[in-house]
Amino acid sequence: MKPQLPKIPGIELEVRSLTELMFERSDAIAQGRWFRRGEMIAVDSVDESARTVSATIASETPVMIYDSSSHRYMQEVLVMAGGIFPPWTPMLRSHERWDIVGSTLGSVLDTKRVGKTARGQLSFVREDPDVDKVWVRVRDGHLRAVSVGGRRLTFTDIEPGASAVIDGRKWRAGRSYPLRVTTSWVQREASIVIFGADPTAGTNS
């Protein structure tokens, strides 16, 4: 039986397989509702025997995105209180999704909100030489960036220089770019990447 996720009126959520994720991602991209953003890995939390490492999966640090529906750049904040974190999501290689075996490095387990961040355990596949190469670089601190991928459920765009109160919090956009405040979203995957958009995301050192 699949784990059950919180219910949101009018929105169907469930733990997805990698194949299901591929189709959901394509649909969400077409609707301008898919996002990716980077964090940093916590190298001091490496458990070599279990092949796991703790990572900041997401934070409320604003990052620059390109909105395909409005054809403009804007900053985006993921509100951690609105995050939905399945007990398992796939850990991918740089958001690759076409090769189910080759794209999968392992799993992201037990992601939880911690203040204005979301943290989870990265668990690496065993007995796979290609995954071993990535694991060694993460373990030794040479790869420290994690990029989360997910689906926006609800958000508000604030025009440059304007402000708005959203769910009791006041937000102000900068002078140059709109600010997107994403108040409800679901984590669908996390990837090991070379560079991440969010400087606070990744393995901690």
N, C-alpha and C positions, 0 to 999 in steps of 0.2 A: 504493500500500500504506500502511495506517495505521501510525504508529509504535507499537511494542510497549511496554507498561508492565510494571513488576515484577509477578510472580505471587504471589498470596496464597492459600493453600489455602482452597477453598470460596468464593472471591470472584472474580467476573469483572470485569476492568477493561479499558477500552479508551478511546482518544480518541473523544469523542462530538461529533456535529454539534449545532447548536442545537436542532433538532427532537428528537433523541434526548435531549438534556439536559432538555428540557421534561418528557418522560415520566419520566425518571429522578428529576427533582426532585419531581414529584408523588408518586411511589412512596416516596421517602425521607422526605418530609414526613409521609406517613401512618404511617411507621414511627418517627417522631421522630428521624431520622438526618440531616436536612438542617440545615446551619448557615449563618449569615451573620455577619460581623464586620468591623470597619473598621480601616484603617491610613491612613498619610499618604504623599502623593506627593512625590518629590524634584525640586523645581522647578529646582535647579541642574544637573540632568542633562538638560535639554531639548535635543533635537536637532531644530531647526526644519525643516531640509531633509528629514529622514527622518520627521518627525512622530511622534517617539517620546519617551518620558520614562521614567526609572527610578522604580520604586515599591517600597516595602515592602508585600508582599501580605498577610503574616500574621506574627504574633509570638506569644511565649508569655505575653504580658500577659493576665491573667484578665479576662474580660468577663462581664457579667450576661446570662443567657439565660432564656427561659421554656421549660420542658420540657413539651410537650403530653401526653406519656405519663403523667407523674406529677402534672401540673397544679400545678407549683410552680416558683418562681424558683430559680436556682442560678448559681454562677459556673462558667465553663468555661475550661480551658487546652488549647490545641492544642499537643501536643508536636511540635516541629519535626522531630525525628529520625524521627517516624512519618509525616511528610507524603509524599504521592505527587504529583508535579508533572508533568503531561503537558507535552510541548513546546509545545503550543498549547491555549489555551482562549479562549472568546469574552469580549470586554470589553463589558459591557452598560450601559445607562442605568438606574441605580437598581434593578437586579435585574429590570427588565421582561423579559418573555420571550414575549409573545403575538404581537408583530409582528416577524418575522424580520429585516426590513430596518430598520424604525424603532427597534427595541430595541438594535441592534448598533452600537456606536461603533467597534469595531475588534477587536484581538486582544491577548491577553496571551502573551508569548513568553519562552521560556527561563527559567522560574522555577526558582530554585535556593535551597537552604538556605544561609544565612550565619549561623553561630552559632545564636542563638535567634530568628532571623527568617527569612523567605522573601522573596526579592527577584526581581522580573521586569521586563521591558520592556513598557510600554503602547504599542501601535502603533495610531494613529488612521487611520480610513478617509479617503481623499482624495476631492475633488470631490463632497462632500455638504454642502450649506449647513447642515443641522441639526447634523451632526457638527462642522462648522467652529465653530459657536457654543460648543460644549463645549470643543473644542481650544484656542480662544483663551483661555478662562477658566482652563484648566489651565496653559497656557503662561505666562500672566501671573501665576499664583499665586493666583487668586481661588477656584479649586476645588482642594482639596488632599487630599480624603478618598477612599480606596479601600475598598471592602467586598468581601471574598472570600466566595464561596459554594461549598460543597462537601458531601461526604457523609462522615459518621462511619462508620468500619468497626469499630473496637473502642474501648471506653471503660470507665472505672471511676468510679462515684459514691461519694464519701466524705461521710458525714453530718456536720452541723455540729459543730465542736469535735473531730472525730476526725482521725486521721492514718493514712497507709498508705504502704508502700514498693511502688512500681510500676516494674518494669524497672530496679531498682537506684537509683531516685531517691525521696526521701521527700517526701511531699506532706501538707499539713495544711489542712483546711477552716476557714474563719472561724467565729465563734460564731453568726452569723445565717443563713448559707445553706450548702447542700451545695456541694461542689466536684466538678465533673466533669473528670476527666483523660482527654482523648481521645488515645490512644496510636497510633492508626492512622486516617488520613483521606486523602481524595483531593480535590484542588482541581478544581472543575468550571467556575468562572467567576470574574470579578472585575468590579465595577461602580464607576463614578464616582458618588459620592453627595455630598450636602451635608454630612452629619455621619456620622462613623463611630464604632462602639462602642469600638474600640481606639485610644487616643490615640497610639500609636506607628506606626500604619499610615497610609500615604498617600505623597504625593510629598514628598521631602526638600527643605527650603529652607535 
